[in-house]
């Protein structure tokens, strides 16, 4: 059974986490990142001096892979989540959110997180953290040891709201203020 470890982080922590996950040998297609589409996140997500932001708008949801810190993650693009607004998303969560947005699912992000195995109350709390400007990062793996390695990377970077989903979900999530 697949497990995931999820956290919230500010933009600096997100950059550190993604870089450290890559350096630790994690595969880009196992990592999801969701962040509000703001000027600072665009600078982080897209390589400067390119037309990537414009291309992402035109190619959101088409598996666009572009430069920048998130460039090696699978399926980066822009999408609008009903009730939340525009977001930059990458990884497996991109497909889940694209389907939820297209289908008009109530609470697109909450629904996607519930679909990943989070209880509804936790999913709503994560959604509120994302609305407040935090990034949501998850790592999915068949190997519990890999999830534990990701958890350690999250903790070392100062991430908040770290939770396990799937086989490891017996551990409670402790949501704290970012």
N, C-alpha and C positions, 0 to 999 in steps of 0.2 A: 504494500500500500504506500502511496505517495504521501509525504509529509511536507509541510512548509513551515518556515519561521518568518514572522512578519514584524516590522517595526515602523515607527515614524521617526523622522529626522529633519533637521533644518538643512538648508542648501549646502553649507560647508560639510556637515556630517555626511550628507548623501554622496557628495563627491568623494570623500574619504572612503566610505563604505564600498562604493562601486569599484574604486581603484584597488582596494584591499581584497575584495572578492575576486577580481580578475587576477591579481598577483598570487592569490592562494589557489588558483587553478579551477575556479568555478566556471561553468559554461554559461555564456551569455543568454542562451535560450532557457535557462533555468531561473533567471533573475527577472523580477518584475519591478518597475519603478513607475510611480504615478505622482505627478506634481502639477500644481496650478501653472497655467500658461501666463507667466509674468516675464518682464524684461530680464530679471536676474536668472530665471530658470532657462530662458532661451539662450542666454550667454553660456550657461553651463551645458546645455544639451547639444548645442550646435556649434560647429567649428566657426570661428570668426572668418570674415572675408569670403563667405560662400553664399549661395542663394538657398541654403538648406531650409531656413524658416519658411520662405515662400513655397518651396517644394513640398515641405511637410504639410502645409495647409492644403495644397492641391492633392497630395498623395496620402493623406491620413488613412490609416487602416489598410494600406496596400502592401505592407511588409517593407516599407521604406527603411533602409539602413543608411545612416549618415554619420559624418564625423563628429568629433567632440567626445566628451567623457562618456556619454551614453551610446555612442556610435556602434559599439561592438555588441550591444544587446539586440535581441530579435524584435522586429516589428515596431520600431519607434515611429511615432506619428502624433498628430494632434487629433483630439476628438472632443466633442461637446457631450458632457454628461448632464442629462436633464436635471434641473434644479441646482446644479453646481457650477456649470459654465465650462470654459475651455480648459483642457488639460493636455500635458505632454505625457504620453504613456509608452512603455516599452515592455516587452516580454509577454509571458502567458496572460497577464492581466489585461493586456491590450485586446486580445481576442474576446475575453469574457465581457469586457466593458463595451466593445463594439457591438456585440450581440445584444447586450442589455439596452444600449442606446437605440439601436435600430428597432428592437422589439417594443420600445417604449415602456420597459419594465419600471415599475414604481421603485424609486430609490436605486438607480443604476449601480452606484458603488456599493451600497449596502447589500443589494442583491448579489452582486459578484462576489463579495466577501462571504456571504452566507453560502453561496455555491462552492466556495473553497473549503467550507467546513466550519467557519466561525459561527458561534451563536449570534443571534440577531442583536442582542444588547451590545456585544463587543463590536460587531460590524458597524453599528450606528455610532459608537464612540470613535472608531477609526475614521469614519466619514467626517465626523465633526473636527477631528484633528487635521484632516486634509483641507476642509473648508477654511480652517484657521491659517493655512499657508504651509503646513508641513508636507514633506514628501512621504509617501507610503512605499516601502521597499519589502519585497518578499523573495525568498529563495526556496525553490521546490526541489526535493530530492527523494529518491527511493531509499536512501541510506540515512538512517537516524544520526550517524556520526557526522555526516556532511551538514545536516541541519544544526548540530551542536557547534560545529566549526563556524558556521555562519552566525549563530547566536553570539559567539565570542567576538567575532569581528564587529557585529552591531554594538555590543557592550563597550568595546574598546574605543569605538568612535563616539560614544556618548549618546547613542540612539535611545529613544524612549519607547514605551508601550510595546515591549518585545513580547511576542506570543507565539506559541507553537500551535499548528493546526494539523489534523490528521492523526496519525498514530501517537504523536506526542501531546495531543490536546488535553491530556489529563492535568497538565501543569496550568494553573490559573494565570490569566493575564493580569498584570497590574498596570493600569493606565494612570499616568501621572501627567502633570502639566508640563508642557514643552517650554 
